[in-house]
Amino acid sequence: MSKLKSDQSVEDTILEAQSLARKYNREGWGSRATIMHAIYDLFETGISEDAFVLICSIMDGFHASSSALYEDNDDDGLRQRGHGITACGALSGALAAFAMVFGQREYPFPFWTEGMKPNGWITRVMNDPNSTPKIMAESFIDHTRPLGYGGYFQIVSRFKAHFSTTDCLDLVKPFGHYITHQCFKNCHKIIIWTAGMAAEIILEYDNAPESLTIDNRNPHLFILKD
């Protein structure tokens, strides 16, 4: 059964998500909450309105302006190195929105207990003399697929492809100073685009979850590359 509340095309859903994001951001909902509100309005979640507002409040901590640390790199002092929650708020909101729609798949996750089992699939794969990094990576992907990791990964991947970065400071830098009208207008545009992208990812996952995959840029797989 589709998670989409109304019977409309993919294109119309994306446009409506963008329109809702424009509306809610102008009403004062932050970047994360705006994305989540647009998705909440469009898709079935089984979450009450009161619980939804509470979730938005919980997500407010995932805000680069308050929970990220930046410092100069030691090499040239020109590039900043980030720590904490440095991702754009619209991006973290999109990830939360995806989980809000599909979050009842499986919890708690047996996947996470496998690393502590002496006979679990992780241990078996690692101890198999025939296991190659590629086999390990494929096993990891197979076991994380039911958790929706492909959806999360594609949200980040497409955001990065569109904006060339996922980092809040990198997105702000072209406007010189964070507390400017131009910067807020740019954030507004990022939020609107991200809402449409999140809606598209959710529709793709709802229709064919196996179509959304992770690749070897995932940190768990990156170190296993041949």
Secondary structure, DSSP 8 states (H G I E B T S, - for coil): ---BSS---HHHHHHHHHHHHHHHHHTT--HHHHHHHHHHHHB-----HHHHHHHHHHHTT--HHHHEEEEE-TTTSSSEEEEES-B-HHHHHHHHHHHHHHTTS-SS-HHHHGGG-TTSHHHHHHH-TT--HHHHHHHHHHHHGGGTHHHHHHHHHHHHHHHS--BHHHHHGGGS-SSSHHHHHHHHHHHHHHHHHHHHHHHHHHH-GGG----TTSHHHHTT--
